[in-house]
Amino acid sequence: MNGIRRKSVITAAALAVPLTFVPGCGVELAVIGAAASAASQGAAVYKRGKLTGSWMGPFDLVVAAGEIAMGDLGFVITDSNGDVEEGKWKIVAVDEDGEKVTIKIDRKTHRLTEFQIDVTWFGQEATARLILKRMALAIDIETYEDGTGNIIRAYVPPPEPEASTEPEPAPPSEETP
């Protein structure tokens, strides 16, 4: 960072910090609200009608989550296809008004999957975030902090069933009366 830009950033920060302590101006609520919003949404970013993010979760489960979420929210899936080998999938659905929503899913590694929920340029961010939350519920994506302040969203597989140490009962013998 060059000297002039660095001074500008420091000056802007120095001017903004006192505003957070001015009672009644609402800046402190905006700062706190923005931080809380960023933490609750994880790494998903909404821009121009598209919510883009990534999960630490298997590709096939994210695809299934997209289909489940669309169905649960009342969308009609008109197309769901892709290439499992290539790790790319696209789900297209419409709502009751005929508005189209598209989910694109892209495998980056066996544990990292990227997605984009496209509610079109004039679509609602809230709709895209609701689809994202429903997808997370469908496959048990959990949000946790990694200890350094980073918010992580990851698939947590269900626990393995414990092996029974008791022998199975013998089938009943058939006796004739």
OpenMM code with the backbone's topology and positions (N, CA, C; nanometers):
from openmm import Vec3, app, unit

residues = "MET ASN GLY ILE ARG ARG LYS SER VAL ILE THR ALA ALA ALA LEU ALA VAL PRO LEU THR PHE VAL PRO GLY CYS GLY VAL GLU LEU ALA VAL ILE GLY ALA ALA ALA SER ALA ALA SER GLN GLY ALA ALA VAL TYR LYS ARG GLY LYS LEU THR GLY SER TRP MET GLY PRO PHE ASP LEU VAL VAL ALA ALA GLY GLU ILE ALA MET GLY ASP LEU GLY PHE VAL ILE THR ASP SER ASN GLY ASP VAL GLU GLU GLY LYS TRP LYS ILE VAL ALA VAL ASP GLU ASP GLY GLU LYS VAL THR ILE LYS ILE ASP ARG LYS THR HIS ARG LEU THR GLU PHE GLN ILE ASP VAL THR TRP PHE GLY GLN GLU ALA THR ALA ARG LEU ILE LEU LYS ARG MET ALA LEU ALA ILE ASP ILE GLU THR TYR GLU ASP GLY THR GLY ASN ILE ILE ARG ALA TYR VAL PRO PRO PRO GLU PRO GLU ALA SER THR GLU PRO GLU PRO ALA PRO PRO SER GLU GLU THR PRO".split()
positions = [
    Vec3(0.0861, -0.1165, 0.0000),
    Vec3(0.0000, 0.0000, 0.0000),
    Vec3(0.0908, 0.1229, 0.0000),
    Vec3(0.0652, 0.2159, -0.0939),
    Vec3(0.1521, 0.3339, -0.0995),
    Vec3(0.1197, 0.4289, 0.0155),
    Vec3(0.2085, 0.5248, 0.0389),
    Vec3(0.1965, 0.6142, 0.1542),
    Vec3(0.0710, 0.6991, 0.1536),
    Vec3(0.0316, 0.7529, 0.0377),
    Vec3(-0.0869, 0.8394, 0.0313),
    Vec3(-0.2134, 0.7587, 0.0599),
    Vec3(-0.2238, 0.6403, -0.0025),
    Vec3(-0.3422, 0.5573, 0.0201),
    Vec3(-0.3498, 0.5125, 0.1662),
    Vec3(-0.2374, 0.4775, 0.2217),
    Vec3(-0.2327, 0.4331, 0.3617),
    Vec3(-0.2803, 0.5438, 0.4548),
    Vec3(-0.2352, 0.6674, 0.4294),
    Vec3(-0.2789, 0.7802, 0.5117),
    Vec3(-0.4281, 0.8034, 0.4968),
    Vec3(-0.4814, 0.7854, 0.3756),
    Vec3(-0.6246, 0.8037, 0.3530),
    Vec3(-0.7060, 0.7025, 0.4315),
    Vec3(-0.6618, 0.5766, 0.4308),
    Vec3(-0.7321, 0.4713, 0.5043),
    Vec3(-0.7273, 0.4998, 0.6537),
    Vec3(-0.6108, 0.5399, 0.7040),
    Vec3(-0.5967, 0.5692, 0.8467),
    Vec3(-0.6828, 0.6889, 0.8849),
    Vec3(-0.6847, 0.7922, 0.8006),
    Vec3(-0.7663, 0.9104, 0.8277),
    Vec3(-0.9145, 0.8751, 0.8292),
    Vec3(-0.9597, 0.7964, 0.7305),
    Vec3(-1.1011, 0.7574, 0.7252),
    Vec3(-1.1397, 0.6772, 0.8489),
    Vec3(-1.0523, 0.5851, 0.8903),
    Vec3(-1.0805, 0.5049, 1.0094),
    Vec3(-1.0844, 0.5934, 1.1338),
    Vec3(-0.9918, 0.6869, 1.1417),
    Vec3(-0.9867, 0.7753, 1.2581),
    Vec3(-1.1106, 0.8630, 1.2661),
    Vec3(-1.1634, 0.9034, 1.1527),
    Vec3(-1.2852, 0.9853, 1.1520),
    Vec3(-1.4099, 0.9022, 1.1809),
    Vec3(-1.4112, 0.7762, 1.1396),
    Vec3(-1.5296, 0.6925, 1.1575),
    Vec3(-1.5435, 0.6399, 1.2997),
    Vec3(-1.4322, 0.6118, 1.3675),
    Vec3(-1.4373, 0.5533, 1.5014),
    Vec3(-1.5130, 0.6413, 1.6011),
    Vec3(-1.4879, 0.7725, 1.6074),
    Vec3(-1.5626, 0.8531, 1.7043),
    Vec3(-1.7128, 0.8535, 1.6793),
    Vec3(-1.7562, 0.8347, 1.5546),
    Vec3(-1.8988, 0.8332, 1.5244),
    Vec3(-1.9705, 0.7173, 1.5918),
    Vec3(-1.8986, 0.6101, 1.6181),
    Vec3(-1.9624, 0.4949, 1.6827),
    Vec3(-1.9969, 0.5224, 1.8287),
    Vec3(-1.9396, 0.6281, 1.8851),
    Vec3(-1.9653, 0.6592, 2.0249),
    Vec3(-2.0574, 0.7785, 2.0444),
    Vec3(-2.1050, 0.8388, 1.9337),
    Vec3(-2.1972, 0.9522, 1.9430),
    Vec3(-2.3356, 0.8958, 1.9707),
    Vec3(-2.3933, 0.9289, 2.0870),
    Vec3(-2.5238, 0.8712, 2.1201),
    Vec3(-2.6332, 0.9205, 2.0265),
    Vec3(-2.7179, 0.8262, 1.9876),
    Vec3(-2.8361, 0.8622, 1.9118),
    Vec3(-2.8157, 0.8763, 1.7626),
    Vec3(-2.6934, 0.8625, 1.7128),
    Vec3(-2.6753, 0.8829, 1.5689),
    Vec3(-2.7026, 0.7548, 1.4908),
    Vec3(-2.7057, 0.6408, 1.5562),
    Vec3(-2.7412, 0.5165, 1.4902),
    Vec3(-2.6260, 0.4472, 1.4194),
    Vec3(-2.5100, 0.5122, 1.4108),
    Vec3(-2.3969, 0.4511, 1.3427),
    Vec3(-2.3539, 0.3238, 1.4153),
    Vec3(-2.3558, 0.3282, 1.5494),
    Vec3(-2.3133, 0.2090, 1.6237),
    Vec3(-2.4052, 0.0912, 1.5943),
    Vec3(-2.5336, 0.1176, 1.5775),
    Vec3(-2.6257, 0.0089, 1.5445),
    Vec3(-2.5997, -0.0443, 1.4043),
    Vec3(-2.5671, 0.0454, 1.3125),
    Vec3(-2.5374, 0.0018, 1.1763),
    Vec3(-2.4127, -0.0848, 1.1732),
    Vec3(-2.3096, -0.0462, 1.2473),
    Vec3(-2.1852, -0.1229, 1.2514),
    Vec3(-2.2106, -0.2595, 1.3145),
    Vec3(-2.2801, -0.2602, 1.4266),
    Vec3(-2.3105, -0.3865, 1.4945),
    Vec3(-2.3989, -0.4736, 1.4059),
    Vec3(-2.4994, -0.4141, 1.3426),
    Vec3(-2.5894, -0.4890, 1.2548),
    Vec3(-2.5176, -0.5491, 1.1362),
    Vec3(-2.4273, -0.4731, 1.0756),
    Vec3(-2.3515, -0.5242, 0.9612),
    Vec3(-2.2636, -0.6407, 1.0029),
    Vec3(-2.2002, -0.6311, 1.1176),
    Vec3(-2.1147, -0.7398, 1.1653),
    Vec3(-2.1973, -0.8644, 1.1947),
    Vec3(-2.3117, -0.8459, 1.2577),
    Vec3(-2.3977, -0.9606, 1.2891),
    Vec3(-2.4502, -1.0249, 1.1617),
    Vec3(-2.4882, -0.9446, 1.0638),
    Vec3(-2.5382, -0.9970, 0.9382),
    Vec3(-2.4309, -1.0778, 0.8664),
    Vec3(-2.3098, -1.0243, 0.8620),
    Vec3(-2.2000, -1.0946, 0.7956),
    Vec3(-2.1716, -1.2268, 0.8646),
    Vec3(-2.1761, -1.2291, 0.9951),
    Vec3(-2.1482, -1.3522, 1.0690),
    Vec3(-2.2563, -1.4561, 1.0459),
    Vec3(-2.3819, -1.4151, 1.0407),
    Vec3(-2.4904, -1.5120, 1.0277),
    Vec3(-2.5016, -1.5675, 0.8865),
    Vec3(-2.4540, -1.4949, 0.7872),
    Vec3(-2.4684, -1.5400, 0.6498),
    Vec3(-2.3499, -1.6228, 0.6021),
    Vec3(-2.2451, -1.6317, 0.6805),
    Vec3(-2.1294, -1.7090, 0.6383),
    Vec3(-2.0614, -1.6416, 0.5216),
    Vec3(-2.0195, -1.7215, 0.4236),
    Vec3(-1.9409, -1.6680, 0.3138),
    Vec3(-2.0243, -1.6365, 0.1905),
    Vec3(-2.1551, -1.6460, 0.1966),
    Vec3(-2.2392, -1.6214, 0.0794),
    Vec3(-2.2510, -1.4721, 0.0538),
    Vec3(-2.2295, -1.4324, -0.0726),
    Vec3(-2.2326, -1.2918, -0.1109),
    Vec3(-2.3408, -1.2710, -0.2163),
    Vec3(-2.4247, -1.1697, -0.1960),
    Vec3(-2.5323, -1.1387, -0.2897),
    Vec3(-2.4928, -1.0180, -0.3739),
    Vec3(-2.5002, -1.0364, -0.5058),
    Vec3(-2.4683, -0.9259, -0.5956),
    Vec3(-2.5439, -0.9455, -0.7265),
    Vec3(-2.6165, -0.8428, -0.7680),
    Vec3(-2.6875, -0.8415, -0.8960),
    Vec3(-2.7775, -0.9634, -0.9154),
    Vec3(-2.8529, -0.9980, -0.8137),
    Vec3(-2.9483, -1.1067, -0.8256),
    Vec3(-2.8928, -1.2455, -0.8053),
    Vec3(-2.7655, -1.2547, -0.7689),
    Vec3(-2.7029, -1.3858, -0.7504),
    Vec3(-2.6400, -1.3955, -0.6119),
    Vec3(-2.6699, -1.5048, -0.5426),
    Vec3(-2.6101, -1.5338, -0.4124),
    Vec3(-2.5048, -1.6414, -0.4358),
    Vec3(-2.3798, -1.6081, -0.4109),
    Vec3(-2.2692, -1.6979, -0.4406),
    Vec3(-2.1961, -1.7333, -0.3117),
    Vec3(-2.1604, -1.8592, -0.2986),
    Vec3(-2.0882, -1.9015, -0.1799),
    Vec3(-2.0283, -2.0390, -0.1986),
    Vec3(-1.9763, -2.0930, -0.0906),
    Vec3(-1.9182, -2.2265, -0.0951),
    Vec3(-1.9407, -2.2960, 0.0381),
    Vec3(-1.9449, -2.4272, 0.0309),
    Vec3(-1.9618, -2.5095, 0.1499),
    Vec3(-1.8550, -2.6163, 0.1523),
    Vec3(-1.8183, -2.6543, 0.2715),
    Vec3(-1.7343, -2.7712, 0.2884),
    Vec3(-1.8319, -2.8884, 0.2981),
    Vec3(-1.8611, -2.9470, 0.1837),
    Vec3(-1.9565, -3.0562, 0.1774),
    Vec3(-1.9476, -3.1244, 0.0420),
    Vec3(-1.9839, -3.2518, 0.0348),
    Vec3(-1.9756, -3.3267, -0.0903),
    Vec3(-2.0716, -3.2731, -0.1964),
    Vec3(-2.0268, -3.2760, -0.3206),
    Vec3(-2.1021, -3.2268, -0.4359),
    Vec3(-2.2419, -3.2876, -0.4442),
    Vec3(-2.2502, -3.4208, -0.4345),
    Vec3(-2.3802, -3.4872, -0.4511),
    Vec3(-2.4809, -3.4451, -0.3442),
    Vec3(-2.4351, -3.4192, -0.2236),
    Vec3(-2.5261, -3.3747, -0.1186),
    Vec3(-2.5735, -3.2316, -0.1414),
    Vec3(-2.4881, -3.1466, -0.1961),
    Vec3(-2.5287, -3.0092, -0.2242),
    Vec3(-2.6309, -3.0071, -0.3374),
    Vec3(-2.6129, -3.0931, -0.4379),
    Vec3(-2.7117, -3.1048, -0.5454),
    Vec3(-2.8464, -3.1499, -0.4878),
    Vec3(-2.8423, -3.2530, -0.4049),
    Vec3(-2.9654, -3.3026, -0.3430),
    Vec3(-3.0299, -3.1941, -0.2569),
    Vec3(-2.9495, -3.1187, -0.1848),
    Vec3(-3.0020, -3.0110, -0.1005),
    Vec3(-3.0719, -2.9049, -0.1843),
    Vec3(-3.0160, -2.8724, -0.2999),
    Vec3(-3.0789, -2.7751, -0.3887),
    Vec3(-3.2148, -2.8213, -0.4353),
    Vec3(-3.2242, -2.9475, -0.4745),
    Vec3(-3.3522, -3.0021, -0.5208),
    Vec3(-3.4538, -3.0092, -0.4070),
    Vec3(-3.4096, -3.0508, -0.2903),
    Vec3(-3.4994, -3.0586, -0.1742),
    Vec3(-3.5501, -2.9198, -0.1370),
    Vec3(-3.4603, -2.8224, -0.1323),
    Vec3(-3.4986, -2.6859, -0.0941),
    Vec3(-3.6008, -2.6280, -0.1906),
    Vec3(-3.5777, -2.6470, -0.3187),
    Vec3(-3.6713, -2.5924, -0.4176),
    Vec3(-3.8091, -2.6568, -0.4011),
    Vec3(-3.8130, -2.7875, -0.3839),
    Vec3(-3.9405, -2.8561, -0.3652),
    Vec3(-4.0104, -2.8148, -0.2373),
    Vec3(-3.9358, -2.8067, -0.1282),
    Vec3(-3.9943, -2.7699, 0.0007),
    Vec3(-4.0518, -2.6291, 0.0003),
    Vec3(-3.9911, -2.5398, -0.0760),
    Vec3(-4.0379, -2.4015, -0.0803),
    Vec3(-4.1472, -2.3795, -0.1842),
    Vec3(-4.1892, -2.4859, -0.2529),
    Vec3(-4.3015, -2.4759, -0.3456),
    Vec3(-4.2641, -2.4392, -0.4882),
    Vec3(-4.1352, -2.4384, -0.5199),
    Vec3(-4.0935, -2.4141, -0.6579),
    Vec3(-4.1163, -2.5411, -0.7384),
    Vec3(-4.1410, -2.5256, -0.8673),
    Vec3(-4.1550, -2.6402, -0.9568),
    Vec3(-4.0244, -2.6520, -1.0349),
    Vec3(-3.9560, -2.7636, -1.0181),
    Vec3(-3.8293, -2.7849, -1.0872),
    Vec3(-3.8598, -2.8196, -1.2323),
    Vec3(-3.8089, -2.7368, -1.3243),
    Vec3(-3.8302, -2.7596, -1.4672),
    Vec3(-3.7121, -2.8312, -1.5314),
    Vec3(-3.5947, -2.8235, -1.4690),
    Vec3(-3.4768, -2.8890, -1.5232),
    Vec3(-3.3755, -2.9100, -1.4109),
    Vec3(-3.3162, -3.0259, -1.4075),
    Vec3(-3.2095, -3.0550, -1.3120),
    Vec3(-3.1154, -3.1523, -1.3795),
    Vec3(-3.0035, -3.0998, -1.4280),
    Vec3(-2.9095, -3.1874, -1.4959),
    Vec3(-2.7681, -3.1334, -1.4850),
    Vec3(-2.6758, -3.2187, -1.5161),
    Vec3(-2.5356, -3.1805, -1.5115),
    Vec3(-2.4481, -3.3016, -1.5368),
    Vec3(-2.3228, -3.2868, -1.5035),
    Vec3(-2.2256, -3.3921, -1.5243),
    Vec3(-2.1575, -3.4212, -1.3907),
    Vec3(-2.1882, -3.5367, -1.3335),
    Vec3(-2.1323, -3.5738, -1.2042),
    Vec3(-1.9811, -3.5892, -1.2145),
    Vec3(-1.9339, -3.6486, -1.3250),
    Vec3(-1.7897, -3.6675, -1.3424),
    Vec3(-1.7163, -3.5337, -1.3473),
    Vec3(-1.7762, -3.4372, -1.4168),
    Vec3(-1.7164, -3.3039, -1.4290),
    Vec3(-1.7399, -3.2196, -1.3038),
    Vec3(-1.8426, -3.2556, -1.2254),
    Vec3(-1.8716, -3.1839, -1.1021),
    Vec3(-1.9460, -3.0538, -1.1239),
    Vec3(-2.0360, -3.0525, -1.2220),
    Vec3(-2.1156, -2.9330, -1.2494),
    Vec3(-2.2621, -2.9736, -1.2597),
    Vec3(-2.3500, -2.8938, -1.1968),
    Vec3(-2.4922, -2.9251, -1.1977),
    Vec3(-2.5718, -2.7951, -1.2025),
    Vec3(-2.6900, -2.8019, -1.2624),
    Vec3(-2.7758, -2.6845, -1.2730),
    Vec3(-2.9200, -2.7266, -1.2461),
    Vec3(-2.9827, -2.6548, -1.1528),
    Vec3(-3.1232, -2.6784, -1.1190),
    Vec3(-3.2004, -2.5526, -1.1583),
    Vec3(-3.3039, -2.5687, -1.2407),
    Vec3(-3.3866, -2.4560, -1.2825),
    Vec3(-3.5278, -2.4820, -1.2312),
    Vec3(-3.5862, -2.3798, -1.1694),
    Vec3(-3.7209, -2.3933, -1.1139),
    Vec3(-3.7967, -2.2621, -1.1335),
    Vec3(-3.9291, -2.2707, -1.1213),
    Vec3(-4.0130, -2.1508, -1.1309),
    Vec3(-4.1071, -2.1463, -1.0113),
    Vec3(-4.1435, -2.0233, -0.9732),
    Vec3(-4.2410, -2.0082, -0.8655),
    Vec3(-4.3812, -1.9984, -0.9255),
    Vec3(-4.4812, -1.9709, -0.8420),
    Vec3(-4.6199, -1.9658, -0.8888),
    Vec3(-4.6449, -1.8524, -0.9881),
    Vec3(-4.5608, -1.7488, -0.9848),
    Vec3(-4.5753, -1.6371, -1.0783),
    Vec3(-4.4952, -1.6582, -1.2061),
    Vec3(-4.4272, -1.7716, -1.2183),
    Vec3(-4.3478, -1.8002, -1.3363),
    Vec3(-4.2075, -1.7418, -1.3322),
    Vec3(-4.1680, -1.6840, -1.2165),
    Vec3(-4.0332, -1.6284, -1.2024),
    Vec3(-3.9329, -1.7429, -1.1902),
    Vec3(-3.8250, -1.7329, -1.2654),
    Vec3(-3.7251, -1.8396, -1.2706),
    Vec3(-3.6177, -1.8215, -1.1634),
    Vec3(-3.5784, -1.9319, -1.1042),
    Vec3(-3.4666, -1.9373, -1.0097),
    Vec3(-3.3744, -2.0490, -1.0562),
    Vec3(-3.2450, -2.0196, -1.0596),
    Vec3(-3.1469, -2.1182, -1.1042),
    Vec3(-3.0412, -2.1374, -0.9961),
    Vec3(-3.0091, -2.2622, -0.9680),
    Vec3(-2.8995, -2.2941, -0.8761),
    Vec3(-2.7919, -2.3645, -0.9577),
    Vec3(-2.6717, -2.3067, -0.9581),
    Vec3(-2.5575, -2.3699, -1.0241),
    Vec3(-2.4646, -2.4215, -0.9155),
    Vec3(-2.4215, -2.5461, -0.9304),
    Vec3(-2.3378, -2.6105, -0.8302),
    Vec3(-2.2115, -2.6598, -0.8987),
    Vec3(-2.0971, -2.6331, -0.8369),
    Vec3(-1.9685, -2.6635, -0.8981),
    Vec3(-1.8755, -2.7263, -0.7938),
    Vec3(-1.8321, -2.8507, -0.8197),
    Vec3(-1.7401, -2.9178, -0.7284),
    Vec3(-1.5989, -2.8637, -0.7519),
    Vec3(-1.5338, -2.8192, -0.6447),
    Vec3(-1.3964, -2.7730, -0.6527),
    Vec3(-1.2991, -2.8812, -0.6060),
    Vec3(-1.3338, -2.9494, -0.4967),
    Vec3(-1.2585, -3.0648, -0.4488),
    Vec3(-1.3611, -3.1646, -0.3970),
    Vec3(-1.3165, -3.2784, -0.3479),
    Vec3(-1.4124, -3.3770, -0.2960),
    Vec3(-1.4831, -3.3267, -0.1702),
    Vec3(-1.4297, -3.2205, -0.1074),
    Vec3(-1.4913, -3.1660, 0.0134),
    Vec3(-1.5392, -3.0218, -0.0017),
    Vec3(-1.5081, -2.9567, -0.1136),
    Vec3(-1.5437, -2.8167, -0.1328),
    Vec3(-1.6361, -2.8029, -0.2533),
    Vec3(-1.7530, -2.7437, -0.2294),
    Vec3(-1.8518, -2.7252, -0.3344),
    Vec3(-1.8951, -2.5795, -0.3371),
    Vec3(-1.8902, -2.5187, -0.4544),
    Vec3(-1.9362, -2.3810, -0.4721),
    Vec3(-2.0757, -2.3827, -0.5317),
    Vec3(-2.1518, -2.2780, -0.5033),
    Vec3(-2.2871, -2.2692, -0.5568),
    Vec3(-2.3196, -2.1237, -0.5889),
    Vec3(-2.4207, -2.1082, -0.6755),
    Vec3(-2.4727, -1.9761, -0.7070),
    Vec3(-2.6237, -1.9891, -0.7211),
    Vec3(-2.6965, -1.9117, -0.6412),
    Vec3(-2.8427, -1.9094, -0.6479),
    Vec3(-2.8806, -1.7808, -0.7202),
    Vec3(-2.9361, -1.7955, -0.8412),
    Vec3(-2.9680, -1.6814, -0.9267),
    Vec3(-3.1190, -1.6570, -0.9241),
    Vec3(-3.1590, -1.5456, -0.8622),
    Vec3(-3.3017, -1.5092, -0.8571),
    Vec3(-3.3325, -1.3982, -0.9576),
    Vec3(-3.2487, -1.3820, -1.0564),
    Vec3(-3.2537, -1.2809, -1.1624),
    Vec3(-3.2229, -1.1418, -1.1077),
    Vec3(-3.1958, -1.0524, -1.1971),
    Vec3(-3.1518, -0.9172, -1.1630),
    Vec3(-3.2484, -0.8476, -1.0673),
    Vec3(-3.3782, -0.8661, -1.0878),
    Vec3(-3.4776, -0.7980, -1.0052),
    Vec3(-3.5347, -0.8878, -0.8959),
    Vec3(-3.4735, -1.0034, -0.8740),
    Vec3(-3.5202, -1.0950, -0.7710),
    Vec3(-3.4895, -1.0439, -0.6312),
    Vec3(-3.5454, -1.1101, -0.5338),
    Vec3(-3.5299, -1.0703, -0.3947),
    Vec3(-3.4131, -1.1440, -0.3294),
    Vec3(-3.3266, -1.0677, -0.2645),
    Vec3(-3.2160, -1.1269, -0.1902),
    Vec3(-3.2688, -1.2198, -0.0816),
    Vec3(-3.3784, -1.1809, -0.0189),
    Vec3(-3.4357, -1.2627, 0.0880),
    Vec3(-3.4749, -1.4013, 0.0361),
    Vec3(-3.5250, -1.4084, -0.0863),
    Vec3(-3.5615, -1.5376, -0.1451),
    Vec3(-3.4375, -1.6243, -0.1635),
    Vec3(-3.3315, -1.5654, -0.2162),
    Vec3(-3.2074, -1.6408, -0.2363),
    Vec3(-3.1519, -1.6909, -0.1036),
    Vec3(-3.1553, -1.6073, -0.0010),
    Vec3(-3.1027, -1.6477, 0.1304),
    Vec3(-3.1909, -1.7552, 0.1951),
    Vec3(-3.3214, -1.7481, 0.1719),
    Vec3(-3.4113, -1.8510, 0.2244),
    Vec3(-3.3834, -1.9856, 0.1577),
    Vec3(-3.3599, -1.9838, 0.0270),
    Vec3(-3.3242, -2.1071, -0.0428),
    Vec3(-3.1947, -2.1635, 0.0146),
    Vec3(-3.0973, -2.0765, 0.0379),
    Vec3(-2.9695, -2.1185, 0.0958),
    Vec3(-2.9899, -2.1816, 0.2339),
    Vec3(-3.0704, -2.1176, 0.3173),
    Vec3(-3.0943, -2.1722, 0.4520),
    Vec3(-3.1647, -2.3074, 0.4443),
    Vec3(-3.2602, -2.3198, 0.3512),
    Vec3(-3.3316, -2.4465, 0.3382),
    Vec3(-3.2383, -2.5565, 0.2867),
    Vec3(-3.1463, -2.5190, 0.1981),
    Vec3(-3.0462, -2.6163, 0.1513),
    Vec3(-2.9609, -2.6642, 0.2681),
    Vec3(-2.9208, -2.5710, 0.3535),
    Vec3(-2.8379, -2.6069, 0.4689),
    Vec3(-2.9123, -2.7018, 0.5615),
    Vec3(-3.0408, -2.6761, 0.5824),
    Vec3(-3.1203, -2.7652, 0.6671),
    Vec3(-3.1336, -2.9040, 0.6060),
    Vec3(-3.1428, -2.9100, 0.4743),
    Vec3(-3.1647, -3.0378, 0.4068),
    Vec3(-3.0489, -3.1348, 0.4273),
    Vec3(-2.9285, -3.0836, 0.4425),
    Vec3(-2.8140, -3.1749, 0.4560),
    Vec3(-2.7315, -3.1487, 0.5814),
    Vec3(-2.7913, -3.0849, 0.6793),
    Vec3(-2.7236, -3.0631, 0.8076),
    Vec3(-2.5935, -2.9844, 0.7954),
    Vec3(-2.5983, -2.8752, 0.7177),
    Vec3(-2.4837, -2.7852, 0.7154),
    Vec3(-2.4876, -2.7080, 0.8459),
    Vec3(-2.3784, -2.7064, 0.9179),
    Vec3(-2.3719, -2.6357, 1.0448),
    Vec3(-2.2757, -2.5196, 1.0349),
    Vec3(-2.3048, -2.4142, 1.1093),
    Vec3(-2.2194, -2.2968, 1.1130),
    Vec3(-2.1456, -2.2969, 1.2458),
    Vec3(-2.0151, -2.2764, 1.2397),
    Vec3(-1.9372, -2.2672, 1.3622),
    Vec3(-1.8201, -2.1726, 1.3398),
    Vec3(-1.7615, -2.1285, 1.4485),
    Vec3(-1.6448, -2.0411, 1.4409),
    Vec3(-1.5213, -2.1269, 1.4600),
    Vec3(-1.4173, -2.1005, 1.3801),
    Vec3(-1.2980, -2.1846, 1.3847),
    Vec3(-1.1957, -2.1439, 1.4899),
    Vec3(-1.2294, -2.0477, 1.5759),
    Vec3(-1.1384, -2.0056, 1.6809),
    Vec3(-1.0556, -1.8833, 1.6448),
    Vec3(-1.0556, -1.8474, 1.5166),
    Vec3(-0.9814, -1.7282, 1.4745),
    Vec3(-1.0760, -1.6185, 1.4276),
    Vec3(-1.2051, -1.6375, 1.4521),
    Vec3(-1.3027, -1.5376, 1.4117),
    Vec3(-1.3669, -1.5669, 1.2770),
    Vec3(-1.3197, -1.6711, 1.2071),
    Vec3(-1.3775, -1.7061, 1.0778),
    Vec3(-1.5017, -1.7920, 1.0978),
    Vec3(-1.6052, -1.7636, 1.0194),
    Vec3(-1.7274, -1.8430, 1.0237),
    Vec3(-1.7145, -1.9523, 0.9183),
    Vec3(-1.7338, -2.0758, 0.9587),
    Vec3(-1.7212, -2.1903, 0.8695),
    Vec3(-1.8576, -2.2570, 0.8566),
    Vec3(-1.8957, -2.2915, 0.7348),
    Vec3(-2.0172, -2.3695, 0.7108),
    Vec3(-1.9707, -2.5040, 0.6557),
    Vec3(-2.0055, -2.6108, 0.7234),
    Vec3(-1.9571, -2.7418, 0.6825),
    Vec3(-2.0644, -2.8477, 0.7032),
    Vec3(-2.0604, -2.9492, 0.6177),
    Vec3(-2.1476, -3.0640, 0.6324),
    Vec3(-2.0945, -3.1486, 0.7469),
    Vec3(-2.1827, -3.1828, 0.8373),
    Vec3(-2.1457, -3.2675, 0.9502),
    Vec3(-2.2182, -3.4002, 0.9320),
    Vec3(-2.1444, -3.5043, 0.8925),
    Vec3(-2.2110, -3.6325, 0.8688),
    Vec3(-2.2716, -3.6883, 0.9970),
    Vec3(-2.3808, -3.7624, 0.9825),
    Vec3(-2.4416, -3.8207, 1.1029),
    Vec3(-2.3469, -3.9215, 1.1664),
    Vec3(-2.3576, -3.9406, 1.2969),
    Vec3(-2.2683, -4.0360, 1.3639),
    Vec3(-2.2953, -4.1782, 1.3159),
    Vec3(-2.1894, -4.2563, 1.3154),
    Vec3(-2.2021, -4.3973, 1.2783),
    Vec3(-2.2821, -4.4695, 1.3856),
    Vec3(-2.3707, -4.5605, 1.3466),
    Vec3(-2.4428, -4.6369, 1.4492),
    Vec3(-2.3454, -4.7261, 1.5245),
    Vec3(-2.3675, -4.7329, 1.6532),
    Vec3(-2.2789, -4.8147, 1.7357),
    Vec3(-2.3076, -4.9620, 1.7113),
    Vec3(-2.2004, -5.0390, 1.7050),
    Vec3(-2.2146, -5.1829, 1.6843),
    Vec3(-2.2695, -5.2459, 1.8118),
    Vec3(-2.3640, -5.3314, 1.7951),
    Vec3(-2.4249, -5.3986, 1.9089),
    Vec3(-2.3332, -5.5112, 1.9560),
    Vec3(-2.3138, -5.5195, 2.0858),
    Vec3(-2.2305, -5.6265, 2.1415),
    Vec3(-2.3148, -5.7457, 2.1844),
    Vec3(-2.4444, -5.7272, 2.1818),
    Vec3(-2.5333, -5.8365, 2.2206),
    Vec3(-2.5589, -5.9255, 2.1000),
    Vec3(-2.5585, -6.0577, 2.1226),
    Vec3(-2.5887, -6.1465, 2.0098),
    Vec3(-2.7358, -6.1312, 1.9699),
    Vec3(-2.7614, -6.1493, 1.8420),
    Vec3(-2.9002, -6.1393, 1.7960),
    Vec3(-2.9758, -6.2609, 1.8443),
    Vec3(-3.1032, -6.2418, 1.8803),
    Vec3(-3.1808, -6.3580, 1.9275),
    Vec3(-3.2035, -6.4582, 1.8134),
    Vec3(-3.2095, -6.5814, 1.8522),
    Vec3(-3.2340, -6.6880, 1.7536),
    Vec3(-3.3776, -6.6774, 1.7067),
    Vec3(-3.4009, -6.7118, 1.5804),
    Vec3(-3.5389, -6.7072, 1.5309),
    Vec3(-3.6234, -6.8099, 1.6051),
    Vec3(-3.7506, -6.7754, 1.6240),
    Vec3(-3.8369, -6.8710, 1.6971),
    Vec3(-3.8487, -7.0013, 1.6194),
    Vec3(-3.8434, -7.1105, 1.6958),
    Vec3(-3.8571, -7.2406, 1.6296),
    Vec3(-4.0048, -7.2699, 1.6098),
    Vec3(-4.0313, -7.3364, 1.5025),
    Vec3(-4.1711, -7.3701, 1.4741),
    Vec3(-4.1993, -7.5082, 1.5291),
    Vec3(-4.2849, -7.5107, 1.6253),
    Vec3(-4.3239, -7.6395, 1.6831),
    Vec3(-4.4668, -7.6677, 1.6425),
    Vec3(-4.4939, -7.7935, 1.6130),
    Vec3(-4.6301, -7.8305, 1.5769),
    Vec3(-4.7016, -7.8767, 1.7026),
    Vec3(-4.8229, -7.8339, 1.7213),
    Vec3(-4.8961, -7.8735, 1.8413),
    Vec3(-4.9420, -8.0155, 1.8446),
] * unit.nanometer
topology = app.Topology()
chain = topology.addChain("A")
for resn in residues:
    res = topology.addResidue(resn, chain)
    for name in ("N", "CA", "C"):
        topology.addAtom(name, app.Element.getBySymbol(name[0]), res)
